[in-house]
Amino acid sequence: MSSHKLIQQLQTYRPSAKEIKEGTGFSDTMVDDYLTMFENFVLLANSEDSVIVEIGELTVVVTNHIENDSAHGVDGENVGTKNYCSASTGGVVNLAALVANADLSEVDVIKSVNDAPVLYSQEQVQKIVDLVEELKDSVNQLTSDLNATTTQLNELITNSKTAKQMAS
């Protein structure tokens, strides 16, 4: 077949999205991808006859990739189908197991101490002692909150490694 005749056929045959979807069972995204590629093929075919061979080769590569149901660890449709991943099925990325949201720390020191009086005041000293105790309790609570966050971060890292999103 001459390249001129092929160009003419490509320009004449413009399948509709409906025809492609009914004929192939492609998803809407796949149909859009196909139509875009088809239009690009027509443009390339018009630009230079030697490109026709390259278009044919590219079509084979793309078709083989679309039909491949195991490339990149995918289990099922591979390209352009919004094949979102799950914990056991590869897609764009393996889905890591859920980690609960970290709780916000609500530590707040509200006590304060007035300037020291000129003479010794037991009341002033007691306020300072109370403030130090509150600060100690707050530091202990912050340490506990930090440890809980560290535990969740470690769980997230473990889940990412298990999902092969991160090297072990």
GICORCOR-V275284 format. One line per field, one symbol per residue. ss: DSSP state (h for helix, s for strand, l for the rest). psi: psi as a letter, one per 20 degrees, with the letter a starting at -180 (. if undefined). burial: b if it has 24 or more other ideal C-beta (glycine too) atoms within 12 Angstrom, else e. A space follows every 50 residues. Layout:
ss=???
psi=???
burial=???
//
This chain:
ss=llhhhhhhhhhhllllhhhhhhhhlllhhhhhhhhhhhhhhhhhhhhlll hhhhhhhhhhhhhhhhhlllhhhslllllllllllllllsllllllllll lllllllllllllllllllllhhhhhhhhhhhhhhhhhhhhhhhhhhhhh hhhhhhhhhhhhllllll
psi=pqhghggggghgonqrhgggghhhjqrhgggggghgggghgggghhhphi hgghggghggggghggipjjqkjqnbqhpjjlmqrahipqchqqpqqppq qqqqpkppoiqrprqprgqpohggghggggggggggggggghgggggggg ghghgggghhghjkiqq.
burial=eeeeeebeebeeeeeeeeebeeeeebeeebbebbbebbeebbebbeeeee ebeebeeeeeebeeebeeeeeeebeebbbbbebeeeeeebbeebeeeeee eeeeeeeeeeeeeeeeeeeeeeeeeeeeeeeeeeeeeeeeeeeeeeeeee eeeeeeeeeeeebeeeee
//
